[in-house]
């Protein structure tokens, strides 16, 4: 049975130089992503509540407009 030399493996794997800005971008992305995933459902709920409120107000205004007497001069 042949035994692989560790020299071959150490030559094949060489460290990669990653720029500092790239590393910082990855760290910031990794820190912010869970927060966004946790907050997104609450934000979506608020937006839907606002949309329902606006829709209700529009319906109310349309009903008021239909029931108010029209005065033409």
Number of C-alpha atoms within 10 A of each C-alpha: 3 4 5 8 8 8 8 9 10 9 8 8 8 8 6 6 6 8 8 9 9 10 11 11 11 12 11 11 11 11 11 11 11 11 10 11 10 10 11 12 11 11 12 11 11 12 12 12 12 12 12 12 12 12 12 12 12 12 12 12 11 11 11 11 11 10 8 8 8 8 5 4 3
